[in-house]
């Protein structure tokens, strides 16, 4: 703010804590997001509490609201931790040309699920998204708006949005049957085999 | 049992009620299944109670166990009501030849979801299946063992089971994004458009 502007207070932001709020400081935002991730994974969207997240991060509950806003945005921040690399640079998924985008997108999305460290978080996201409307909105924004659509949008095809969603449907379905419902042999079959078969469908949706 | 065998009592079946159990009689089984369907749809797998199902059917709770066994079998019976036509005759889905099986399977599965009368039940099944292991097993048996695999098995392709599951994944994903997560435009786009696009992927998985 320049010195010539009126000295009115900044717009009031609900829940904004005083500067000396307990637990604030460098890294507080990251600690809160990590604590939120653990809490949502353990209790699901409806069961998770802002108080428990604050406790896990060693901060005052007001600070959680200060950094992230209402519960669904805390959830969004937690979920983003798992998708951060791809969300930061969807263009990377297009390097190598549009003819391989299905394979790269499939490998990335299903690869996140293969990692035991993130799998539980992702299971929690899916459970939350099918049980709760606010969590479903977060899931929707993340998977389609920020991941699939930016990729599809660069392909220059008609109906990019619908194509992206049908491709996402294939990946969501594979993740569900392989990792949540655990259908055999899909649950145990080699990762490369799954990627090859799912990628063909994803590619056909995107550019077929 | 032949008269020469020892006159031991028949194997005891836990929960078998006396013949004059309250509410038993013609149609009791169907009334229980219908009440179970409503109860699971309203409360999900974990929240549903055998007592409430019995009350809804106007029978003694012991009769529910008598006809269906433990809770997961009651759930299976409730779920089957929605899929009964296809489960009764998977061969019907192959009439017209293997080149159209993707289209017929897609139209049937997604068509069940289009009907507002069954949609809520199906949403409840998905919610239950992602939240509860026993419900997931029922979902798995129904969708893959009894619907997709019998169809794929008649196609004479290698890896019929894995192909059936990847096709099922496409349909499960579309149902989730269209009807549970409600991603736009997929949630609102014309049914025939969805069928055409999803069917191409299902057909490729099954016979490609």
Interface residues (C-beta under 8 A of the other chain):
Chain A: X123 X126 X127 X129 X130 X131 X136 X139 X140 X143 X144 X161 X162 X165 X166 X168 X169 X170 X171 X172 X173 X174 X176 X177 X178 X180 X181 X182 X183 X185 X186 X189 X193 X197 X198 X200 X201 X204 X205 X208
Chain B: X123 X126 X127 X129 X130 X131 X136 X139 X140 X143 X144 X161 X162 X165 X166 X168 X169 X170 X171 X172 X173 X174 X176 X177 X178 X180 X181 X182 X183 X185 X186 X189 X193 X197 X198 X200 X201 X204 X205 X208
